[in-house]
Amino acid sequence: MNEKQMLSISFIFSLIGILVVLLVSFVSSPKLYSISDLDKNDIDQVVRVRGNIESFHETPGLYLINLADDSGKITVVVFKNDEMDLTEGMFVEVIGSVVEYGDQIEITAKEIVL
């Protein structure tokens, strides 16, 4: 096999690899839930919700966000890695794990799209 054939084969396999990665990332996106659909059966599941920030509280290590959609409200816990510019009424999408705190369910955010 000559160098030109090897280059062509390498290019084809690189493209196939990129397409596979894109497909896997698209398929593995968490399911979008309405807030009212979440319950204790969803604990430890990764979910995606969208809503408006009703209020938020900033502490030295985290943000506590009260998020609401048309169906209900939930608290979202965001551990600080970077400063976030949050405002009440802002529409956000949250991807995170459902957890139980006290007797309520919350979401511990892994990603927030402003």
MODELLER restraints for C-alpha pairs under 7 A, 6 or more apart:
rsr = mdl.restraints
at = mdl.atoms
rsr.add(forms.Gaussian(group=physical.xy_distance, feature=features.Distance(at['CA:30:A'], at['CA:46:A']), mean=6.30, stdev=0.5))
rsr.add(forms.Gaussian(group=physical.xy_distance, feature=features.Distance(at['CA:30:A'], at['CA:47:A']), mean=5.29, stdev=0.5))
rsr.add(forms.Gaussian(group=physical.xy_distance, feature=features.Distance(at['CA:30:A'], at['CA:48:A']), mean=5.77, stdev=0.5))
rsr.add(forms.Gaussian(group=physical.xy_distance, feature=features.Distance(at['CA:31:A'], at['CA:47:A']), mean=5.86, stdev=0.5))
rsr.add(forms.Gaussian(group=physical.xy_distance, feature=features.Distance(at['CA:31:A'], at['CA:48:A']), mean=5.90, stdev=0.5))
rsr.add(forms.Gaussian(group=physical.xy_distance, feature=features.Distance(at['CA:32:A'], at['CA:47:A']), mean=6.53, stdev=0.5))
rsr.add(forms.Gaussian(group=physical.xy_distance, feature=features.Distance(at['CA:32:A'], at['CA:48:A']), mean=4.68, stdev=0.5))
rsr.add(forms.Gaussian(group=physical.xy_distance, feature=features.Distance(at['CA:32:A'], at['CA:49:A']), mean=5.64, stdev=0.5))
rsr.add(forms.Gaussian(group=physical.xy_distance, feature=features.Distance(at['CA:33:A'], at['CA:47:A']), mean=6.84, stdev=0.5))
rsr.add(forms.Gaussian(group=physical.xy_distance, feature=features.Distance(at['CA:33:A'], at['CA:48:A']), mean=6.04, stdev=0.5))
rsr.add(forms.Gaussian(group=physical.xy_distance, feature=features.Distance(at['CA:33:A'], at['CA:49:A']), mean=5.39, stdev=0.5))
rsr.add(forms.Gaussian(group=physical.xy_distance, feature=features.Distance(at['CA:34:A'], at['CA:49:A']), mean=6.32, stdev=0.5))
rsr.add(forms.Gaussian(group=physical.xy_distance, feature=features.Distance(at['CA:34:A'], at['CA:71:A']), mean=6.42, stdev=0.5))
rsr.add(forms.Gaussian(group=physical.xy_distance, feature=features.Distance(at['CA:35:A'], at['CA:49:A']), mean=6.70, stdev=0.5))
rsr.add(forms.Gaussian(group=physical.xy_distance, feature=features.Distance(at['CA:35:A'], at['CA:69:A']), mean=6.69, stdev=0.5))
rsr.add(forms.Gaussian(group=physical.xy_distance, feature=features.Distance(at['CA:35:A'], at['CA:71:A']), mean=6.11, stdev=0.5))
rsr.add(forms.Gaussian(group=physical.xy_distance, feature=features.Distance(at['CA:35:A'], at['CA:72:A']), mean=5.49, stdev=0.5))
rsr.add(forms.Gaussian(group=physical.xy_distance, feature=features.Distance(at['CA:35:A'], at['CA:73:A']), mean=6.33, stdev=0.5))
rsr.add(forms.Gaussian(group=physical.xy_distance, feature=features.Distance(at['CA:35:A'], at['CA:74:A']), mean=6.76, stdev=0.5))
rsr.add(forms.Gaussian(group=physical.xy_distance, feature=features.Distance(at['CA:36:A'], at['CA:71:A']), mean=5.35, stdev=0.5))
rsr.add(forms.Gaussian(group=physical.xy_distance, feature=features.Distance(at['CA:36:A'], at['CA:72:A']), mean=5.26, stdev=0.5))
rsr.add(forms.Gaussian(group=physical.xy_distance, feature=features.Distance(at['CA:39:A'], at['CA:105:A']), mean=6.94, stdev=0.5))
rsr.add(forms.Gaussian(group=physical.xy_distance, feature=features.Distance(at['CA:40:A'], at['CA:105:A']), mean=6.79, stdev=0.5))
rsr.add(forms.Gaussian(group=physical.xy_distance, feature=features.Distance(at['CA:42:A'], at['CA:98:A']), mean=6.25, stdev=0.5))
rsr.add(forms.Gaussian(group=physical.xy_distance, feature=features.Distance(at['CA:43:A'], at['CA:98:A']), mean=4.75, stdev=0.5))
rsr.add(forms.Gaussian(group=physical.xy_distance, feature=features.Distance(at['CA:43:A'], at['CA:99:A']), mean=5.19, stdev=0.5))
rsr.add(forms.Gaussian(group=physical.xy_distance, feature=features.Distance(at['CA:43:A'], at['CA:100:A']), mean=6.88, stdev=0.5))
rsr.add(forms.Gaussian(group=physical.xy_distance, feature=features.Distance(at['CA:44:A'], at['CA:97:A']), mean=5.61, stdev=0.5))
rsr.add(forms.Gaussian(group=physical.xy_distance, feature=features.Distance(at['CA:44:A'], at['CA:98:A']), mean=5.31, stdev=0.5))
rsr.add(forms.Gaussian(group=physical.xy_distance, feature=features.Distance(at['CA:44:A'], at['CA:99:A']), mean=6.09, stdev=0.5))
rsr.add(forms.Gaussian(group=physical.xy_distance, feature=features.Distance(at['CA:45:A'], at['CA:97:A']), mean=5.44, stdev=0.5))
rsr.add(forms.Gaussian(group=physical.xy_distance, feature=features.Distance(at['CA:45:A'], at['CA:98:A']), mean=5.75, stdev=0.5))
rsr.add(forms.Gaussian(group=physical.xy_distance, feature=features.Distance(at['CA:46:A'], at['CA:95:A']), mean=6.94, stdev=0.5))
rsr.add(forms.Gaussian(group=physical.xy_distance, feature=features.Distance(at['CA:46:A'], at['CA:96:A']), mean=5.26, stdev=0.5))
rsr.add(forms.Gaussian(group=physical.xy_distance, feature=features.Distance(at['CA:46:A'], at['CA:97:A']), mean=4.39, stdev=0.5))
rsr.add(forms.Gaussian(group=physical.xy_distance, feature=features.Distance(at['CA:46:A'], at['CA:98:A']), mean=6.57, stdev=0.5))
rsr.add(forms.Gaussian(group=physical.xy_distance, feature=features.Distance(at['CA:47:A'], at['CA:95:A']), mean=5.68, stdev=0.5))
rsr.add(forms.Gaussian(group=physical.xy_distance, feature=features.Distance(at['CA:47:A'], at['CA:96:A']), mean=5.64, stdev=0.5))
rsr.add(forms.Gaussian(group=physical.xy_distance, feature=features.Distance(at['CA:47:A'], at['CA:97:A']), mean=6.21, stdev=0.5))
rsr.add(forms.Gaussian(group=physical.xy_distance, feature=features.Distance(at['CA:48:A'], at['CA:94:A']), mean=5.55, stdev=0.5))
rsr.add(forms.Gaussian(group=physical.xy_distance, feature=features.Distance(at['CA:48:A'], at['CA:95:A']), mean=4.40, stdev=0.5))
rsr.add(forms.Gaussian(group=physical.xy_distance, feature=features.Distance(at['CA:48:A'], at['CA:96:A']), mean=6.62, stdev=0.5))
rsr.add(forms.Gaussian(group=physical.xy_distance, feature=features.Distance(at['CA:49:A'], at['CA:93:A']), mean=5.75, stdev=0.5))
rsr.add(forms.Gaussian(group=physical.xy_distance, feature=features.Distance(at['CA:49:A'], at['CA:94:A']), mean=5.36, stdev=0.5))
rsr.add(forms.Gaussian(group=physical.xy_distance, feature=features.Distance(at['CA:49:A'], at['CA:95:A']), mean=6.67, stdev=0.5))
rsr.add(forms.Gaussian(group=physical.xy_distance, feature=features.Distance(at['CA:50:A'], at['CA:69:A']), mean=6.81, stdev=0.5))
rsr.add(forms.Gaussian(group=physical.xy_distance, feature=features.Distance(at['CA:50:A'], at['CA:92:A']), mean=5.75, stdev=0.5))
rsr.add(forms.Gaussian(group=physical.xy_distance, feature=features.Distance(at['CA:50:A'], at['CA:93:A']), mean=4.32, stdev=0.5))
rsr.add(forms.Gaussian(group=physical.xy_distance, feature=features.Distance(at['CA:50:A'], at['CA:94:A']), mean=6.24, stdev=0.5))
rsr.add(forms.Gaussian(group=physical.xy_distance, feature=features.Distance(at['CA:51:A'], at['CA:67:A']), mean=5.87, stdev=0.5))
rsr.add(forms.Gaussian(group=physical.xy_distance, feature=features.Distance(at['CA:51:A'], at['CA:68:A']), mean=5.14, stdev=0.5))
rsr.add(forms.Gaussian(group=physical.xy_distance, feature=features.Distance(at['CA:51:A'], at['CA:69:A']), mean=4.53, stdev=0.5))
rsr.add(forms.Gaussian(group=physical.xy_distance, feature=features.Distance(at['CA:51:A'], at['CA:91:A']), mean=5.52, stdev=0.5))
rsr.add(forms.Gaussian(group=physical.xy_distance, feature=features.Distance(at['CA:51:A'], at['CA:92:A']), mean=5.74, stdev=0.5))
rsr.add(forms.Gaussian(group=physical.xy_distance, feature=features.Distance(at['CA:51:A'], at['CA:93:A']), mean=6.65, stdev=0.5))
rsr.add(forms.Gaussian(group=physical.xy_distance, feature=features.Distance(at['CA:52:A'], at['CA:67:A']), mean=5.64, stdev=0.5))
rsr.add(forms.Gaussian(group=physical.xy_distance, feature=features.Distance(at['CA:52:A'], at['CA:68:A']), mean=5.39, stdev=0.5))
rsr.add(forms.Gaussian(group=physical.xy_distance, feature=features.Distance(at['CA:52:A'], at['CA:69:A']), mean=6.37, stdev=0.5))
rsr.add(forms.Gaussian(group=physical.xy_distance, feature=features.Distance(at['CA:52:A'], at['CA:89:A']), mean=5.26, stdev=0.5))
rsr.add(forms.Gaussian(group=physical.xy_distance, feature=features.Distance(at['CA:52:A'], at['CA:90:A']), mean=5.34, stdev=0.5))
rsr.add(forms.Gaussian(group=physical.xy_distance, feature=features.Distance(at['CA:52:A'], at['CA:91:A']), mean=4.35, stdev=0.5))
rsr.add(forms.Gaussian(group=physical.xy_distance, feature=features.Distance(at['CA:52:A'], at['CA:92:A']), mean=6.23, stdev=0.5))
rsr.add(forms.Gaussian(group=physical.xy_distance, feature=features.Distance(at['CA:53:A'], at['CA:65:A']), mean=6.64, stdev=0.5))
rsr.add(forms.Gaussian(group=physical.xy_distance, feature=features.Distance(at['CA:53:A'], at['CA:66:A']), mean=5.92, stdev=0.5))
rsr.add(forms.Gaussian(group=physical.xy_distance, feature=features.Distance(at['CA:53:A'], at['CA:67:A']), mean=4.74, stdev=0.5))
rsr.add(forms.Gaussian(group=physical.xy_distance, feature=features.Distance(at['CA:53:A'], at['CA:68:A']), mean=6.50, stdev=0.5))
rsr.add(forms.Gaussian(group=physical.xy_distance, feature=features.Distance(at['CA:53:A'], at['CA:88:A']), mean=5.15, stdev=0.5))
rsr.add(forms.Gaussian(group=physical.xy_distance, feature=features.Distance(at['CA:53:A'], at['CA:89:A']), mean=5.03, stdev=0.5))
rsr.add(forms.Gaussian(group=physical.xy_distance, feature=features.Distance(at['CA:53:A'], at['CA:90:A']), mean=5.43, stdev=0.5))
rsr.add(forms.Gaussian(group=physical.xy_distance, feature=features.Distance(at['CA:53:A'], at['CA:91:A']), mean=6.48, stdev=0.5))
rsr.add(forms.Gaussian(group=physical.xy_distance, feature=features.Distance(at['CA:54:A'], at['CA:66:A']), mean=5.52, stdev=0.5))
rsr.add(forms.Gaussian(group=physical.xy_distance, feature=features.Distance(at['CA:54:A'], at['CA:67:A']), mean=5.81, stdev=0.5))
rsr.add(forms.Gaussian(group=physical.xy_distance, feature=features.Distance(at['CA:54:A'], at['CA:68:A']), mean=6.50, stdev=0.5))
rsr.add(forms.Gaussian(group=physical.xy_distance, feature=features.Distance(at['CA:54:A'], at['CA:88:A']), mean=5.45, stdev=0.5))
rsr.add(forms.Gaussian(group=physical.xy_distance, feature=features.Distance(at['CA:54:A'], at['CA:89:A']), mean=5.89, stdev=0.5))
rsr.add(forms.Gaussian(group=physical.xy_distance, feature=features.Distance(at['CA:55:A'], at['CA:65:A']), mean=6.09, stdev=0.5))
rsr.add(forms.Gaussian(group=physical.xy_distance, feature=features.Distance(at['CA:55:A'], at['CA:66:A']), mean=5.28, stdev=0.5))
rsr.add(forms.Gaussian(group=physical.xy_distance, feature=features.Distance(at['CA:55:A'], at['CA:88:A']), mean=5.52, stdev=0.5))
rsr.add(forms.Gaussian(group=physical.xy_distance, feature=features.Distance(at['CA:56:A'], at['CA:63:A']), mean=6.84, stdev=0.5))
rsr.add(forms.Gaussian(group=physical.xy_distance, feature=features.Distance(at['CA:56:A'], at['CA:64:A']), mean=5.43, stdev=0.5))
rsr.add(forms.Gaussian(group=physical.xy_distance, feature=features.Distance(at['CA:56:A'], at['CA:65:A']), mean=4.28, stdev=0.5))
rsr.add(forms.Gaussian(group=physical.xy_distance, feature=features.Distance(at['CA:56:A'], at['CA:66:A']), mean=5.92, stdev=0.5))
rsr.add(forms.Gaussian(group=physical.xy_distance, feature=features.Distance(at['CA:57:A'], at['CA:63:A']), mean=5.74, stdev=0.5))
rsr.add(forms.Gaussian(group=physical.xy_distance, feature=features.Distance(at['CA:57:A'], at['CA:64:A']), mean=5.13, stdev=0.5))
rsr.add(forms.Gaussian(group=physical.xy_distance, feature=features.Distance(at['CA:57:A'], at['CA:65:A']), mean=6.56, stdev=0.5))
rsr.add(forms.Gaussian(group=physical.xy_distance, feature=features.Distance(at['CA:58:A'], at['CA:64:A']), mean=6.44, stdev=0.5))
rsr.add(forms.Gaussian(group=physical.xy_distance, feature=features.Distance(at['CA:61:A'], at['CA:79:A']), mean=6.13, stdev=0.5))
rsr.add(forms.Gaussian(group=physical.xy_distance, feature=features.Distance(at['CA:61:A'], at['CA:80:A']), mean=5.56, stdev=0.5))
rsr.add(forms.Gaussian(group=physical.xy_distance, feature=features.Distance(at['CA:62:A'], at['CA:77:A']), mean=6.95, stdev=0.5))
rsr.add(forms.Gaussian(group=physical.xy_distance, feature=features.Distance(at['CA:62:A'], at['CA:78:A']), mean=5.45, stdev=0.5))
rsr.add(forms.Gaussian(group=physical.xy_distance, feature=features.Distance(at['CA:62:A'], at['CA:79:A']), mean=4.30, stdev=0.5))
rsr.add(forms.Gaussian(group=physical.xy_distance, feature=features.Distance(at['CA:62:A'], at['CA:80:A']), mean=4.88, stdev=0.5))
rsr.add(forms.Gaussian(group=physical.xy_distance, feature=features.Distance(at['CA:63:A'], at['CA:77:A']), mean=5.93, stdev=0.5))
rsr.add(forms.Gaussian(group=physical.xy_distance, feature=features.Distance(at['CA:63:A'], at['CA:78:A']), mean=5.04, stdev=0.5))
rsr.add(forms.Gaussian(group=physical.xy_distance, feature=features.Distance(at['CA:63:A'], at['CA:79:A']), mean=6.45, stdev=0.5))
rsr.add(forms.Gaussian(group=physical.xy_distance, feature=features.Distance(at['CA:63:A'], at['CA:80:A']), mean=6.96, stdev=0.5))
rsr.add(forms.Gaussian(group=physical.xy_distance, feature=features.Distance(at['CA:64:A'], at['CA:75:A']), mean=6.66, stdev=0.5))
rsr.add(forms.Gaussian(group=physical.xy_distance, feature=features.Distance(at['CA:64:A'], at['CA:76:A']), mean=5.85, stdev=0.5))
rsr.add(forms.Gaussian(group=physical.xy_distance, feature=features.Distance(at['CA:64:A'], at['CA:77:A']), mean=4.92, stdev=0.5))
rsr.add(forms.Gaussian(group=physical.xy_distance, feature=features.Distance(at['CA:64:A'], at['CA:78:A']), mean=6.48, stdev=0.5))
rsr.add(forms.Gaussian(group=physical.xy_distance, feature=features.Distance(at['CA:65:A'], at['CA:75:A']), mean=5.57, stdev=0.5))
rsr.add(forms.Gaussian(group=physical.xy_distance, feature=features.Distance(at['CA:65:A'], at['CA:76:A']), mean=4.98, stdev=0.5))
rsr.add(forms.Gaussian(group=physical.xy_distance, feature=features.Distance(at['CA:65:A'], at['CA:77:A']), mean=6.43, stdev=0.5))
rsr.add(forms.Gaussian(group=physical.xy_distance, feature=features.Distance(at['CA:66:A'], at['CA:73:A']), mean=6.85, stdev=0.5))
rsr.add(forms.Gaussian(group=physical.xy_distance, feature=features.Distance(at['CA:66:A'], at['CA:74:A']), mean=5.87, stdev=0.5))
rsr.add(forms.Gaussian(group=physical.xy_distance, feature=features.Distance(at['CA:66:A'], at['CA:75:A']), mean=4.65, stdev=0.5))
rsr.add(forms.Gaussian(group=physical.xy_distance, feature=features.Distance(at['CA:66:A'], at['CA:76:A']), mean=6.33, stdev=0.5))
rsr.add(forms.Gaussian(group=physical.xy_distance, feature=features.Distance(at['CA:67:A'], at['CA:73:A']), mean=5.56, stdev=0.5))
rsr.add(forms.Gaussian(group=physical.xy_distance, feature=features.Distance(at['CA:67:A'], at['CA:74:A']), mean=5.39, stdev=0.5))
rsr.add(forms.Gaussian(group=physical.xy_distance, feature=features.Distance(at['CA:67:A'], at['CA:75:A']), mean=6.09, stdev=0.5))
rsr.add(forms.Gaussian(group=physical.xy_distance, feature=features.Distance(at['CA:67:A'], at['CA:76:A']), mean=6.83, stdev=0.5))
rsr.add(forms.Gaussian(group=physical.xy_distance, feature=features.Distance(at['CA:68:A'], at['CA:74:A']), mean=6.50, stdev=0.5))
rsr.add(forms.Gaussian(group=physical.xy_distance, feature=features.Distance(at['CA:74:A'], at['CA:106:A']), mean=6.08, stdev=0.5))
rsr.add(forms.Gaussian(group=physical.xy_distance, feature=features.Distance(at['CA:75:A'], at['CA:106:A']), mean=5.16, stdev=0.5))
rsr.add(forms.Gaussian(group=physical.xy_distance, feature=features.Distance(at['CA:75:A'], at['CA:107:A']), mean=6.49, stdev=0.5))
rsr.add(forms.Gaussian(group=physical.xy_distance, feature=features.Distance(at['CA:76:A'], at['CA:106:A']), mean=5.85, stdev=0.5))
rsr.add(forms.Gaussian(group=physical.xy_distance, feature=features.Distance(at['CA:76:A'], at['CA:107:A']), mean=4.78, stdev=0.5))
rsr.add(forms.Gaussian(group=physical.xy_distance, feature=features.Distance(at['CA:76:A'], at['CA:108:A']), mean=5.87, stdev=0.5))
rsr.add(forms.Gaussian(group=physical.xy_distance, feature=features.Distance(at['CA:76:A'], at['CA:109:A']), mean=6.47, stdev=0.5))
rsr.add(forms.Gaussian(group=physical.xy_distance, feature=features.Distance(at['CA:77:A'], at['CA:107:A']), mean=6.17, stdev=0.5))
rsr.add(forms.Gaussian(group=physical.xy_distance, feature=features.Distance(at['CA:77:A'], at['CA:108:A']), mean=4.82, stdev=0.5))
rsr.add(forms.Gaussian(group=physical.xy_distance, feature=features.Distance(at['CA:77:A'], at['CA:109:A']), mean=5.98, stdev=0.5))
rsr.add(forms.Gaussian(group=physical.xy_distance, feature=features.Distance(at['CA:78:A'], at['CA:108:A']), mean=6.22, stdev=0.5))
rsr.add(forms.Gaussian(group=physical.xy_distance, feature=features.Distance(at['CA:78:A'], at['CA:109:A']), mean=5.27, stdev=0.5))
rsr.add(forms.Gaussian(group=physical.xy_distance, feature=features.Distance(at['CA:91:A'], at['CA:114:A']), mean=6.86, stdev=0.5))
rsr.add(forms.Gaussian(group=physical.xy_distance, feature=features.Distance(at['CA:92:A'], at['CA:112:A']), mean=6.77, stdev=0.5))
rsr.add(forms.Gaussian(group=physical.xy_distance, feature=features.Distance(at['CA:92:A'], at['CA:113:A']), mean=5.68, stdev=0.5))
rsr.add(forms.Gaussian(group=physical.xy_distance, feature=features.Distance(at['CA:92:A'], at['CA:114:A']), mean=4.91, stdev=0.5))
rsr.add(forms.Gaussian(group=physical.xy_distance, feature=features.Distance(at['CA:93:A'], at['CA:112:A']), mean=5.74, stdev=0.5))
rsr.add(forms.Gaussian(group=physical.xy_distance, feature=features.Distance(at['CA:93:A'], at['CA:113:A']), mean=5.12, stdev=0.5))
rsr.add(forms.Gaussian(group=physical.xy_distance, feature=features.Distance(at['CA:93:A'], at['CA:114:A']), mean=6.82, stdev=0.5))
rsr.add(forms.Gaussian(group=physical.xy_distance, feature=features.Distance(at['CA:94:A'], at['CA:109:A']), mean=6.33, stdev=0.5))
rsr.add(forms.Gaussian(group=physical.xy_distance, feature=features.Distance(at['CA:94:A'], at['CA:111:A']), mean=5.92, stdev=0.5))
rsr.add(forms.Gaussian(group=physical.xy_distance, feature=features.Distance(at['CA:94:A'], at['CA:112:A']), mean=4.65, stdev=0.5))
rsr.add(forms.Gaussian(group=physical.xy_distance, feature=features.Distance(at['CA:94:A'], at['CA:113:A']), mean=6.51, stdev=0.5))
rsr.add(forms.Gaussian(group=physical.xy_distance, feature=features.Distance(at['CA:95:A'], at['CA:109:A']), mean=5.81, stdev=0.5))
rsr.add(forms.Gaussian(group=physical.xy_distance, feature=features.Distance(at['CA:95:A'], at['CA:110:A']), mean=5.76, stdev=0.5))
rsr.add(forms.Gaussian(group=physical.xy_distance, feature=features.Distance(at['CA:95:A'], at['CA:111:A']), mean=5.15, stdev=0.5))
rsr.add(forms.Gaussian(group=physical.xy_distance, feature=features.Distance(at['CA:95:A'], at['CA:112:A']), mean=6.42, stdev=0.5))
rsr.add(forms.Gaussian(group=physical.xy_distance, feature=features.Distance(at['CA:96:A'], at['CA:107:A']), mean=5.84, stdev=0.5))
rsr.add(forms.Gaussian(group=physical.xy_distance, feature=features.Distance(at['CA:96:A'], at['CA:108:A']), mean=5.31, stdev=0.5))
rsr.add(forms.Gaussian(group=physical.xy_distance, feature=features.Distance(at['CA:96:A'], at['CA:109:A']), mean=4.12, stdev=0.5))
rsr.add(forms.Gaussian(group=physical.xy_distance, feature=features.Distance(at['CA:96:A'], at['CA:110:A']), mean=4.78, stdev=0.5))
rsr.add(forms.Gaussian(group=physical.xy_distance, feature=features.Distance(at['CA:96:A'], at['CA:111:A']), mean=6.64, stdev=0.5))
rsr.add(forms.Gaussian(group=physical.xy_distance, feature=features.Distance(at['CA:97:A'], at['CA:107:A']), mean=5.41, stdev=0.5))
rsr.add(forms.Gaussian(group=physical.xy_distance, feature=features.Distance(at['CA:97:A'], at['CA:108:A']), mean=5.26, stdev=0.5))
rsr.add(forms.Gaussian(group=physical.xy_distance, feature=features.Distance(at['CA:97:A'], at['CA:109:A']), mean=6.58, stdev=0.5))
rsr.add(forms.Gaussian(group=physical.xy_distance, feature=features.Distance(at['CA:98:A'], at['CA:105:A']), mean=6.67, stdev=0.5))
rsr.add(forms.Gaussian(group=physical.xy_distance, feature=features.Distance(at['CA:98:A'], at['CA:106:A']), mean=5.75, stdev=0.5))
rsr.add(forms.Gaussian(group=physical.xy_distance, feature=features.Distance(at['CA:98:A'], at['CA:107:A']), mean=4.57, stdev=0.5))
rsr.add(forms.Gaussian(group=physical.xy_distance, feature=features.Distance(at['CA:98:A'], at['CA:108:A']), mean=6.47, stdev=0.5))
rsr.add(forms.Gaussian(group=physical.xy_distance, feature=features.Distance(at['CA:99:A'], at['CA:105:A']), mean=5.60, stdev=0.5))
rsr.add(forms.Gaussian(group=physical.xy_distance, feature=features.Distance(at['CA:99:A'], at['CA:106:A']), mean=5.30, stdev=0.5))
rsr.add(forms.Gaussian(group=physical.xy_distance, feature=features.Distance(at['CA:99:A'], at['CA:107:A']), mean=5.88, stdev=0.5))
rsr.add(forms.Gaussian(group=physical.xy_distance, feature=features.Distance(at['CA:99:A'], at['CA:108:A']), mean=6.84, stdev=0.5))
rsr.add(forms.Gaussian(group=physical.xy_distance, feature=features.Distance(at['CA:100:A'], at['CA:106:A']), mean=6.03, stdev=0.5))
